[in-house]
Amino acid sequence: MSVNIDLHLSVSNLSGRSQAEEVLQALVELLRDEGIEREVGIRCVEDGGEYYVTGEAGYPLIITRFYLWGPKFEEAVARAVGGIAPDAKAVVTWGYPDDED
């Protein structure tokens, strides 16, 4: 069964621009491996000297067997970020647009 899913991800507590760019590249590669690199826009953001990586799908993703894929994707994001920035906080947020009124 397939569901429509909104995807937003963010990574905070990065040490600076260089680390943010490394995390960005790792996540771009992960999105490519998952086949969703064209659907999810991702970028580095600087705000008051703090660096973040943020990304979101421009429209709902159609995911088959989301109950299996979602947790694996979250783990892959945590591994990709943790391997570069162990102190960073990576958050993946899911939305369910079909459930919204």
Residue pairs with C-beta under 8 A, 6 or more apart in sequence:
1 64
1 65
2 62
2 63
2 64
2 66
3 62
3 63
3 66
3 96
3 98
4 60
4 61
4 62
4 96
4 97
4 98
5 57
5 60
5 61
5 62
5 63
5 66
5 70
5 94
5 95
5 96
6 56
6 57
6 60
6 61
6 94
6 95
6 96
6 97
7 36
7 40
7 55
7 56
7 57
7 61
7 92
7 93
7 94
7 95
8 54
8 55
8 56
8 57
8 92
8 93
8 95
9 27
9 40
9 42
9 53
9 54
9 55
9 56
9 77
9 90
9 91
9 92
9 93
10 52
10 53
10 54
10 55
10 90
10 91
10 93
11 20
11 23
11 27
11 52
11 53
11 54
11 81
11 85
11 88
11 89
11 90
11 91
12 50
12 52
12 88
12 89
12 91
13 85
13 87
13 88
13 89
14 20
14 23
14 50
14 51
14 52
14 53
14 85
14 88
15 51
15 85
15 87
16 51
17 44
17 46
17 51
19 51
19 84
19 85
19 88
20 44
20 46
20 51
20 52
20 53
21 44
22 84
22 85
23 53
23 80
23 81
23 84
23 85
23 88
24 42
24 43
24 44
24 53
26 80
26 81
26 83
26 84
27 42
27 53
27 55
27 77
27 80
27 81
28 37
28 42
29 80
30 76
30 77
30 80
31 37
31 40
31 42
31 55
34 73
34 76
36 57
36 61
39 57
39 58
39 59
39 61
40 55
40 56
40 57
40 58
41 55
41 56
41 57
41 58
42 53
42 54
42 55
43 53
43 54
43 55
44 51
44 52
44 53
45 51
45 52
45 53
45 54
46 52
60 95
60 97
63 69
63 70
70 94
73 92
74 92
77 90
77 92
78 90
81 88
81 90
82 88
82 90
